[in-house]
């Protein structure tokens, strides 16, 4: 199995990142408000992901995208694991995955927001509504409290 390297995006790579997101209909990244990563195998980019600051109490895990030829190699697992390791403790983390990815995110401790009593930030509500209007696939609203020991 090839080694997967996860590294922080450099500011000069943001246009390339956003071109990849645009191609699949994801919102563009904001380098100043996000921790964005590239996954690489043998120095070849194979996936992307980001952790966005919503406010002092909330983050969004999103933009998880594995390029077609690298699917099934565990790239998404590595991206999410890395991003979660960078999330500050005692923050609520929101995730808006497509319905078919629910089990993938549940294994990282996410749960349906209706099972929590967390107040949904307006930015997350707006994005959730936008996603469900924009994409043919349904989108879930998941959350978790990041507790780092």
N, C-alpha and C positions, 0 to 999 in steps of 0.2 A: 504494500500500500504506500502510495506517495505521501510525503509529509506536507501537511497544510500549514502555511504560515499566515498569520493574521497580523496586519500592520495598519497603523493609523495613516489615513490619506494625507498627502502633502497638499498645501494650499494650491500649488501649481497643477494638481491633478483634478481639481473640483469640476472643471469644465468637462473632462472625460467622464467622471462619475455621473454628472447630470445628463450627459448624452446617453449613457446607458439607461438611466432611470426614465428619460423621455421616451426612449424606444419601447419601453414596456408600459408606459402610461402612469408611472409613479411621479409624485411631486418631486420637484428639485430639492436638493440639499442646500442648506445654509451653513457654510463652513464655520461661521462665527458662533453658531448656536447649537452645533451638533458635534458629537464624537463619531466620525465616519471611518469605517475600516474597509480595506480590500483584503480578500483572501487570495492567496497565491499558491500554486503548485508548480515547482520547478521554474520559478520566476514568471509564470504565466498567470495573469489575473483570472480568477475563477468565480468570484462572487463579491458581493457588497453587503453592507449593513450599516445601521446608524442608531445612535441613541440621542434623542432630541430633548433639550431642556424645555419644559412647558412653563414651569414656574418654580418657586422655591421648594415645593413639596412633590412635584410630579415630573415624570420623564415619560417619553414614548420610545419604545423599541420598535423599529420599523425599517423599511427599505431592504429587508432581507431578500436577496436575489442571488441565485446561483445560476451561472451561465449553463445553457443546455448540455454542453459536452462534458460538464463536470458534475452532473446530478448523480446521486446515488453513492457518492464518495465520502459523505459525512461533512461536507463543506458547511452547510447551514448549521449543523450542530456546533461546529467550531466557531462560527461567527457569533451565534447567540451566546454561547458560553463565554466568549471573550467580552462581548458587550455587557453581559450581566456582571462580569467581574469588575467592570469600570463604573457600574452604577453605585451611587452613594447610598449608604445605609439609611434606613428609615424613610426612603422615598417610595411613593406609589409609582409603579411602572405600568403603563398602558400599552396595549398591543392590539392592532387592528388587522388580524390575518384573514385570509380567505377561509371560508367555512371548512374546506377539505383539509386545512392545516391545523385544525383544532387539537388533535391528539399530539401533534408535534410540540405545540406550545404548552399543553398541559404537563408534559414531562419536565418542563422548566419551572413548574410551580404556578403558572398562570391559571386563573379560573374565570368563569363567566362573571362579568361585573355585577350581575343581579344577585350573586351569592355574597357580595360584599356590601358594606354600608358606606363605601367611599363616595364622596361628591365628585362627579365627573367634571373635569375642567371644561370650560366653554370651547377651548381650542380642540379638545378631543371630541366633543359632541359634534362640532362643525365638521371635523375631518371624517368622522364616522358617517355622517349624513352624506357628505360629498362622495365618499368611497362607495356607498351603497347606491348612489345615483349614477356614478361613473362606470363602475365595473359590472360586467355581466354576471360574475360570480358573487355570491353573497359574502359579506364581511362581518366578522364577529367583533365584539367589544370585550376584550379580556383585560384582567388586571392582576397585580400581585404587589405585596409589600416587600420591598427588598430589605432583608435583614441580614447584615453581614456580621459574622461573629469574629 
